[in-house]
Amino acid sequence: MSRGDGVDQVTGAAKNAAEPVDWDALKAAATAAMHRAYVPYSKFPVGAAALTGDGRIVSGCNVENASYGLTLCAECALVGNLHMTGGGLLRAFYCVDGAGSILMPCGRCRQLLYEFRAPDMELMTTQGIKSMDQVLPDAFGPEHLEETRG
């Protein structure tokens, strides 16, 4: 039975991992999402896009609220989009600011992305492509909950 997330059930690897990531397409999708951001307060639009294990591109933008703590980051919208369009795991990620420059996810969003990562997930950073483990070392994940349930 397939998990439906583009990941091989035996190895945990993305089924299309051999295919190179089209970073330009991810940047274009993140930029398009950024243009949909709702940012009347900060005027700081953010767009994010990710490649799933089955080859889809999902995206999201930040959505502000007058009650600032209720603001949704672009990564949160992206994960919602991931689940609305079939689920799966994220293989590659790109985030941009209003000028189209690379933007790193905040710590909260790195944790969110970690939960939905494929084992080989990569992120475009200001220093080039890095693994999820490099941008969130010693992360806490679902596997740690299983350890405590013994």
Beta strands, then each sheet from edge to edge (+ up, - down):
strand 1: 47-52
strand 2: 57-61
strand 3: 90-96
strand 4: 117-125
strand 5: 128-131
sheet 1: 2+ 1- 3+ 4+ 5-
end
